Amino acid sequence: MCIRDSGDSDSDVRESAMTGISEALKAGIELSMPDVSAAVTKGMADEQKVRKPSFAVLSAMIGSGQQALSGETKELLIKSLLNTDSEMRDAARAALDSLKEKGITVEPSELVSGIQKGLHNSDADAREGALSALGDMFKGGFDIPVEPMVEEIIKLTNDEAWKVRRAALWAYIAGSKAGANLSTPEMVKAVLAKLEDSDSDVRETSLSAVAEATKAGGSFPIDEAMALLTKSVNDGQWKVRRGAVNMLKELVVSGIQLPAADVNAAILKALVDSDSDVREAATAARAEVMKSGVKVSGKDAME
């Protein structure tokens, strides 16, 4: 019944059918695998709500040792890894993980090729999805060639679409946290420039990116960063001001030497900010900074 319904004209019925097939496979119920494979192939190319349970079916098939990775399935899998919907990417990643457990792999070159096509797509959603996929691949420990990705990320930090610029920063953050050597001088320059982006979400994200850049070591333009962070404390958006305070705290606590008077002035200003979230962040920052041996006082300059 479930397999037959997977071809229904109603997408809700198709979604339920794929969910039922997945549950049946997990329960050990015998089904016609050629029919299930055909349903999966169609389901992975269907609208989004049908694709998600289709990946669950693929994972169940792989888990039972009843599915090899056909060229068509592989292409659909890679395409779904580039989706802008995080749940869709998670579903595709789960299927990919099931493949890896069974010794069936998708070559990094195939993943990179798919990502690069997405990065160069004329559609902003596709570029955003490709960058999100790149971040997922870094986090998943995939062997992604760093040098070409650095160039791509830098280029897309200047994309015309704000969500692509933000996604480029998140890809950089994910890669840096995963240990990828992304923090070239050119990348650091690009990250710092986003502290003055026209979009507040991008400015906020750039603060987290700056944190990763400082942790990467090497040559970091402290004076330039401090000047930009001071501007961020005065940003018109409260979330950017809060992010700037947290960034200053993180820099000081991590041992980065910043101009004492500037940090002192920034935190004191944030303590009387009009937004309660910013004031709360400033209070926490002041406590952490002082634990690091740096005085924050309205009367005394920090030493």
C-alpha positions as CSV (number, residue, x, y, z in Angstrom):
1,M,0.0,0.0,0.0
2,C,2.8,2.4,1.0
3,I,4.8,1.8,-2.2
4,R,1.7,2.3,-4.4
5,D,0.8,5.5,-2.6
6,S,4.3,6.9,-3.2
7,G,3.1,7.7,-6.7
8,D,-0.1,9.4,-5.6
9,S,-0.9,12.8,-7.1
10,D,-1.3,14.3,-3.6
11,S,2.1,15.3,-2.1
12,D,0.8,14.7,1.5
13,V,0.0,11.1,0.6
14,R,3.4,10.7,-1.0
15,E,5.0,12.1,2.1
16,S,3.1,9.7,4.3
17,A,3.9,6.8,2.0
18,M,7.6,7.4,2.2
19,T,7.5,7.7,6.0
20,G,5.6,4.4,6.0
21,I,8.1,2.6,3.8
22,S,10.9,3.8,6.1
23,E,9.2,2.5,9.2
24,A,8.4,-0.8,7.5
25,L,12.1,-1.3,6.5
26,K,13.3,-0.4,10.0
27,A,10.8,-3.0,11.4
28,G,12.2,-5.7,9.2
29,I,9.1,-6.0,7.0
30,E,10.0,-7.5,3.6
31,L,9.2,-5.2,0.7
32,S,9.9,-5.4,-3.0
33,M,13.3,-3.7,-3.1
34,P,13.2,-2.8,-6.8
35,D,9.9,-1.0,-6.1
36,V,11.3,0.7,-3.0
37,S,14.4,1.8,-5.0
38,A,12.1,3.3,-7.7
39,A,10.0,5.1,-5.1
40,V,13.2,6.5,-3.4
41,T,14.6,7.8,-6.7
42,K,11.3,9.6,-7.4
43,G,10.9,10.8,-3.9
44,M,14.4,12.3,-3.8
45,A,13.5,14.4,-6.8
46,D,10.0,15.4,-5.4
47,E,9.1,18.5,-3.6
48,Q,10.9,19.1,-0.3
49,K,8.5,17.6,2.2
50,V,8.5,14.3,0.2
51,R,12.3,14.4,-0.2
52,K,13.0,14.4,3.6
53,P,11.3,11.0,4.3
54,S,12.8,9.7,1.1
55,F,16.2,10.1,2.6
56,A,15.0,8.2,5.6
57,V,14.0,5.3,3.3
58,L,17.4,5.5,1.6
59,S,19.2,5.3,5.0
60,A,17.0,2.4,6.1
61,M,17.8,0.6,2.8
62,I,21.5,1.2,3.2
63,G,21.3,0.1,6.8
64,S,19.8,-3.2,5.8
65,G,22.5,-3.7,3.1
66,Q,20.0,-3.6,0.3
67,Q,21.0,-0.4,-1.5
68,A,24.1,0.4,-3.6
69,L,24.7,4.0,-4.6
70,S,23.6,4.5,-8.1
71,G,24.8,7.4,-10.2
72,E,21.3,8.9,-10.2
73,T,21.0,8.5,-6.4
74,K,24.4,10.0,-5.8
75,E,23.6,13.0,-7.9
76,L,20.3,13.6,-6.0
77,L,22.2,13.1,-2.7
78,I,24.8,15.7,-3.5
79,K,22.2,18.1,-4.8
80,S,20.3,17.8,-1.5
81,L,23.4,18.4,0.5
82,L,23.4,21.9,-1.1
83,N,19.8,22.7,-0.1
84,T,19.1,25.9,1.8
85,D,16.9,24.1,4.3
86,S,19.0,22.8,7.2
87,E,16.6,19.9,7.8
88,M,17.0,18.8,4.2
89,R,20.8,18.9,4.5
90,D,20.6,17.0,7.7
91,A,18.5,14.3,6.1
92,A,21.0,14.1,3.2
93,R,23.9,14.0,5.7
94,A,22.2,11.1,7.6
95,A,21.9,9.1,4.4
96,L,25.6,9.9,3.6
97,D,26.6,8.8,7.1
98,S,24.7,5.5,6.5
99,L,26.7,5.1,3.3
100,K,30.0,5.7,5.1
101,E,29.1,3.1,7.7
102,K,28.6,0.5,5.0
103,G,31.9,1.5,3.3
104,I,30.1,3.2,0.4
105,T,31.7,6.6,-0.1
106,V,31.1,9.7,-2.1
107,E,34.5,11.0,-3.3
108,P,35.5,14.4,-1.9
109,S,36.1,15.6,-5.5
110,E,32.4,14.8,-6.3
111,L,31.3,16.8,-3.3
112,V,33.6,19.7,-4.1
113,S,32.4,19.7,-7.7
114,G,28.8,20.0,-6.6
115,I,29.6,22.7,-4.1
116,Q,31.5,24.8,-6.6
117,K,28.7,24.6,-9.1
118,G,26.4,25.9,-6.3
119,L,28.8,28.7,-5.4
120,H,28.7,29.9,-9.0
121,N,25.0,29.5,-9.5
122,S,23.1,32.7,-10.6
123,D,20.5,32.1,-7.9
124,A,21.3,33.5,-4.4
125,D,19.5,30.7,-2.6
126,A,21.7,28.2,-4.5
127,R,24.9,30.0,-3.5
128,E,23.7,30.2,0.1
129,G,22.9,26.5,0.1
130,A,26.3,25.6,-1.3
131,L,28.1,27.7,1.4
132,S,26.0,26.0,4.1
133,A,26.9,22.6,2.6
134,L,30.6,23.6,2.6
135,G,30.3,24.4,6.3
136,D,28.6,21.0,6.9
137,M,31.4,19.3,5.0
138,F,34.1,21.0,7.1
139,K,32.2,20.1,10.3
140,G,31.7,16.5,9.1
141,G,35.5,16.0,8.7
142,F,35.4,15.7,4.9
143,D,38.6,16.1,3.1
144,I,37.9,19.5,1.4
145,P,40.7,21.2,-0.5
146,V,41.3,24.4,1.4
147,E,43.0,26.8,-1.1
148,P,40.2,27.0,-3.7
149,M,37.6,27.3,-0.9
150,V,39.4,30.3,0.6
151,E,39.2,32.1,-2.7
152,E,35.5,31.2,-3.1
153,I,34.6,32.3,0.5
154,I,36.4,35.6,0.1
155,K,34.7,36.3,-3.2
156,L,31.2,35.6,-1.7
157,T,31.7,37.8,1.4
158,N,31.1,40.6,-1.2
159,D,28.1,38.9,-2.8
160,E,25.1,41.2,-3.7
161,A,22.8,39.1,-1.5
162,W,23.2,39.7,2.3
163,K,22.3,36.1,3.1
164,V,25.1,34.8,0.8
165,R,27.6,37.2,2.5
166,R,26.4,35.9,5.9
167,A,26.6,32.2,4.7
168,A,30.2,32.9,3.5
169,L,31.2,34.0,7.0
170,W,29.5,30.9,8.6
171,A,31.4,28.7,6.2
172,Y,34.6,30.3,7.3
173,I,33.7,29.9,11.0
174,A,32.8,26.2,10.5
175,G,36.0,25.5,8.6
176,S,38.1,27.3,11.2
177,K,36.5,25.5,14.1
178,A,37.1,22.2,12.3
179,G,40.8,23.0,12.0
180,A,40.9,24.0,8.3
181,N,43.6,26.5,7.6
182,L,41.4,29.3,6.2
183,S,42.8,32.3,7.9
184,T,45.0,33.7,5.2
185,P,45.8,37.5,5.4
186,E,43.3,38.0,2.6
187,M,40.6,36.1,4.4
188,V,41.2,38.0,7.7
189,K,41.0,41.3,5.7
190,A,37.7,40.1,4.2
191,V,36.3,39.1,7.6
192,L,37.2,42.5,9.2
193,A,35.6,44.4,6.3
194,K,32.3,42.7,7.0
195,L,32.2,44.5,10.4
196,E,31.1,47.5,8.4
197,D,28.7,45.6,6.1
198,S,25.4,47.3,5.2
199,D,23.4,44.5,6.7
200,S,23.2,44.0,10.5
201,D,22.9,40.2,10.3
202,V,26.2,40.1,8.4
203,R,27.8,42.6,10.8
204,E,26.7,40.4,13.7
205,T,28.0,37.2,12.1
206,S,31.3,38.9,11.2
207,L,32.0,39.3,14.9
208,S,32.0,35.6,15.4
209,A,34.2,35.3,12.4
210,V,36.7,37.7,13.8
211,A,36.9,35.5,17.0
212,E,37.9,32.6,14.8
213,A,40.4,34.7,13.0
214,T,42.1,35.7,16.2
215,K,42.2,32.0,17.5
216,A,43.9,31.0,14.2
217,G,47.0,32.9,15.2
218,G,49.5,34.4,12.8
219,S,49.4,38.1,11.8
220,F,46.3,39.8,13.0
221,P,45.7,43.5,12.6
222,I,44.8,44.3,16.2
223,D,44.6,48.1,15.8
224,E,42.3,47.9,12.8
225,A,40.2,45.3,14.5
226,M,39.9,47.4,17.7
227,A,38.9,50.5,15.7
228,L,36.1,48.5,13.9
229,L,34.9,46.8,17.1
230,T,34.7,50.2,18.8
231,K,32.4,51.2,16.0
232,S,30.4,48.0,16.5
233,V,29.7,48.9,20.1
234,N,28.0,52.1,18.8
235,D,26.1,50.2,16.1
236,G,22.4,51.1,15.5
237,Q,21.4,47.5,16.0
238,W,21.4,46.1,19.5
239,K,22.4,42.6,18.5
240,V,25.5,44.0,16.8
241,R,26.4,46.0,19.9
242,R,25.9,42.9,22.1
243,G,28.0,40.8,19.7
244,A,30.8,43.5,19.9
245,V,30.8,43.3,23.7
246,N,31.0,39.5,23.6
247,M,33.8,39.8,21.0
248,L,35.9,42.1,23.1
249,K,35.4,39.8,26.1
250,E,36.6,36.8,24.0
251,L,39.6,38.6,22.7
252,V,40.8,39.7,26.2
253,V,40.1,36.3,27.8
254,S,42.0,34.5,25.0
255,G,45.0,36.6,25.8
256,I,44.9,39.0,22.9
257,Q,46.5,42.3,23.8
258,L,44.1,45.1,23.2
259,P,44.4,48.9,24.0
260,A,43.2,49.0,27.6
261,A,41.6,52.4,27.5
262,D,39.6,51.5,24.4
263,V,38.3,48.2,25.9
264,N,37.5,50.0,29.1
265,A,35.5,52.7,27.3
266,A,33.6,50.2,25.2
267,I,32.5,48.0,28.1
268,L,31.5,51.0,30.2
269,K,29.4,52.4,27.4
270,A,27.7,49.1,26.9
271,L,26.9,48.9,30.6
272,V,24.5,51.8,30.2
273,D,23.2,50.8,26.8
274,S,19.5,51.4,26.1
275,D,19.0,47.6,25.4
276,S,18.8,45.2,28.4
277,D,20.5,42.4,26.4
278,V,23.5,44.6,25.7
279,R,23.7,45.7,29.3
280,E,23.5,42.1,30.4
281,A,26.3,41.1,28.0
282,A,28.4,44.0,29.2
283,T,28.0,43.0,32.8
284,A,29.1,39.4,32.0
285,A,32.0,40.8,29.9
286,R,33.2,43.0,32.7
287,A,33.3,40.1,35.1
288,E,35.2,37.9,32.7
289,V,37.6,40.6,31.7
290,M,38.5,41.5,35.3
291,K,39.1,37.8,36.0
292,S,41.8,37.9,33.4
293,G,43.5,40.6,35.4
294,V,42.2,43.6,33.4
295,K,40.6,46.4,35.4
296,V,37.3,47.9,34.1
297,S,36.6,51.1,35.9
298,G,34.9,54.3,35.2
299,K,37.6,56.3,36.9
300,D,40.8,54.3,36.2
301,A,42.2,53.4,32.9
302,M,42.9,49.7,32.5
303,E,46.4,48.5,33.1
